[in-house]
Amino acid sequence: MSETIRGYGLTGDWKTSTGGMTAMAQREGRKFFLKKYKNPVQPNQADIDAGRISKKTYEANKRRFDSFVSTRSKINENLSTKAGMGGNIILPLEWFVHENLYIEASEFVSGLISDDDIIRLPYENKKLVMLTAASALASVHRLGIVHGDLKATNILGAKNAAGNYVAKIIDFDCSYFVTEKPQNDIGGDQVYASPELGLCWISEMEPEYVDQLSIKSDIFSLGLVFHRYITGDLPQPKSIPKEMSDKHKKGSAIYPWEILLYDERLVVSPKVKEPYLIDLIESMLQPKPEARPDAADVLDFLKGGRKSAAAARIPEAGAAKETPVKEPVKESPPITGTAKAPPAPPKPASAPKAPVAKGFASPWTEHAITWLPEKIKGMRFVSCEQTEAAGKHCYRFFRADGTGMIFTIEKLMMLGLAAPAGAPRAAAKAEPVKSPPTAPPKAAPVSAEKNALWEEDAVYAVDSSALARDGYDAIVRTDKGGKKGYLVVGTGGRERFMPLQTLVMLGYLKKR
């Protein structure tokens, strides 16, 4: 007998997907798509009664679950009532809690085509997909919502009444309100991530970097998607940063956001023929979020020939205010090659010059490190100073143009900008640099089985060679403060807690 949940009769088995499980179902003769989130889990009072968890743990897990459900519900309600159902966004029709897990039900849409199919469409139809994708994203951003996982596979194609393919944005699992940024973990795809999202991962959600997240992160991702639609591939770096040369030689993936963090730039492929599209994509892929256009601007450029106030606006560097985005437009006819040349997108605004600290400050006493000038020079830093962020002792590094970055001690050592005091220089050049003496708080392992993943993470497999490269022996499942993750275990008892995203980013986990 097939499983029935809230009147939805499953027509197949649950399948593992990113963040949870999915299944097809029917109700009242209609087809639906169900997604069951495996994390977080609603805590059970019976676990307290049986002594399996403490009251404190129960209350912490309940707060986390209730917050997750509240946020998901608010996002779904806002999008379904204000962005419009049945347009260029595929949204849940119903959401509920069943057997301690959060579930969303969406109506099944037939006839959708994948990103690979979109790449093979005629050039003019590709531009229509791009236009409707920008329109849909504008309607999302107008509500102050960040999609958070915009990528080629989350933008599908569907035929409109005229028989032309238009965009359908799906999968708002990682979405959040601009005013309610995630605090514990954050989703997204490494391939399409923005530089500011990448900084959140490698800093393990340091508030300094979480605060930089905005709707402009989606714009960067959409720029990569547009480039893939037109060329079949992502933009390539102008050159491989010296710091990543070994990784490149080994054939390891190097992501666009990593390139930009090393102060290199991405080059739009010559396959993009139209000058306005080259300029548009370049503006969308700017390293600084404030230098990227809004979704409304992108929409205006793609529509062509109409210079609006939005199109003429140049974003101000350092602007904290989110610019309201226009209402989405109705589906437009295919763009023709005879359309009037569209206006050029806004040019990146130059950041105001900041005073550059003189020289390199002495490290904080408790860190016991020494600077590595060659590595520092390779990343174009000219000075640094001590600073504090989120109650931690950190370092602010400056470039000659006044721009700067804040590094935790962990990130500093990982990048090889410093080495433990007294360590031979040769050892400091090895990749990656060993963890600093001050270890983070340990999490208690919940499984002694090495390299065993949580069920919901089973789409990945452990890369033992990558672990060994960085001086680690294995990973062990663990639960830290109600948050599922892994202990990365190294020689000499060295341990470090890492969420799934960090393991994937560092190459310790790879898709099966």
Secondary structure as GFF3:
##gff-version 3
##sequence-region A 1 512
A	DSSP	beta_strand	4	5	.	.	.	ID=ss1
A	DSSP	beta_strand	8	10	.	.	.	ID=ss2
A	DSSP	beta_strand	15	17	.	.	.	ID=ss3
A	DSSP	beta_strand	20	27	.	.	.	ID=ss4
A	DSSP	beta_strand	30	37	.	.	.	ID=ss5
A	DSSP	alpha_helix	45	49	.	.	.	ID=ss6
A	DSSP	alpha_helix	55	78	.	.	.	ID=ss7
A	DSSP	pi_helix	79	84	.	.	.	ID=ss8
A	DSSP	beta_strand	92	98	.	.	.	ID=ss9
A	DSSP	beta_strand	101	107	.	.	.	ID=ss10
A	DSSP	alpha_helix	115	119	.	.	.	ID=ss11
A	DSSP	alpha_helix	123	141	.	.	.	ID=ss12
A	DSSP	beta_strand	145	146	.	.	.	ID=ss13
A	DSSP	three_ten_helix	152	154	.	.	.	ID=ss14
A	DSSP	beta_strand	155	159	.	.	.	ID=ss15
A	DSSP	beta_strand	165	169	.	.	.	ID=ss16
A	DSSP	beta_strand	176	177	.	.	.	ID=ss17
A	DSSP	three_ten_helix	190	192	.	.	.	ID=ss18
A	DSSP	alpha_helix	195	202	.	.	.	ID=ss19
A	DSSP	alpha_helix	207	210	.	.	.	ID=ss20
A	DSSP	alpha_helix	216	231	.	.	.	ID=ss21
A	DSSP	beta_strand	236	237	.	.	.	ID=ss22
A	DSSP	three_ten_helix	242	244	.	.	.	ID=ss23
A	DSSP	alpha_helix	245	249	.	.	.	ID=ss24
A	DSSP	alpha_helix	256	261	.	.	.	ID=ss25
A	DSSP	beta_strand	266	267	.	.	.	ID=ss26
A	DSSP	alpha_helix	275	284	.	.	.	ID=ss27
A	DSSP	three_ten_helix	289	291	.	.	.	ID=ss28
A	DSSP	alpha_helix	295	303	.	.	.	ID=ss29
A	DSSP	alpha_helix	309	312	.	.	.	ID=ss30
A	DSSP	three_ten_helix	365	367	.	.	.	ID=ss31
A	DSSP	beta_strand	369	371	.	.	.	ID=ss32
A	DSSP	alpha_helix	373	378	.	.	.	ID=ss33
A	DSSP	beta_strand	381	389	.	.	.	ID=ss34
A	DSSP	beta_strand	392	399	.	.	.	ID=ss35
A	DSSP	beta_strand	404	407	.	.	.	ID=ss36
A	DSSP	alpha_helix	409	415	.	.	.	ID=ss37
A	DSSP	beta_strand	418	420	.	.	.	ID=ss38
A	DSSP	alpha_helix	425	429	.	.	.	ID=ss39
A	DSSP	three_ten_helix	455	457	.	.	.	ID=ss40
A	DSSP	beta_strand	460	462	.	.	.	ID=ss41
A	DSSP	alpha_helix	464	469	.	.	.	ID=ss42
A	DSSP	beta_strand	472	480	.	.	.	ID=ss43
A	DSSP	beta_strand	483	490	.	.	.	ID=ss44
A	DSSP	three_ten_helix	491	493	.	.	.	ID=ss45
A	DSSP	beta_strand	495	498	.	.	.	ID=ss46
A	DSSP	alpha_helix	500	505	.	.	.	ID=ss47
A	DSSP	beta_strand	509	511	.	.	.	ID=ss48
###
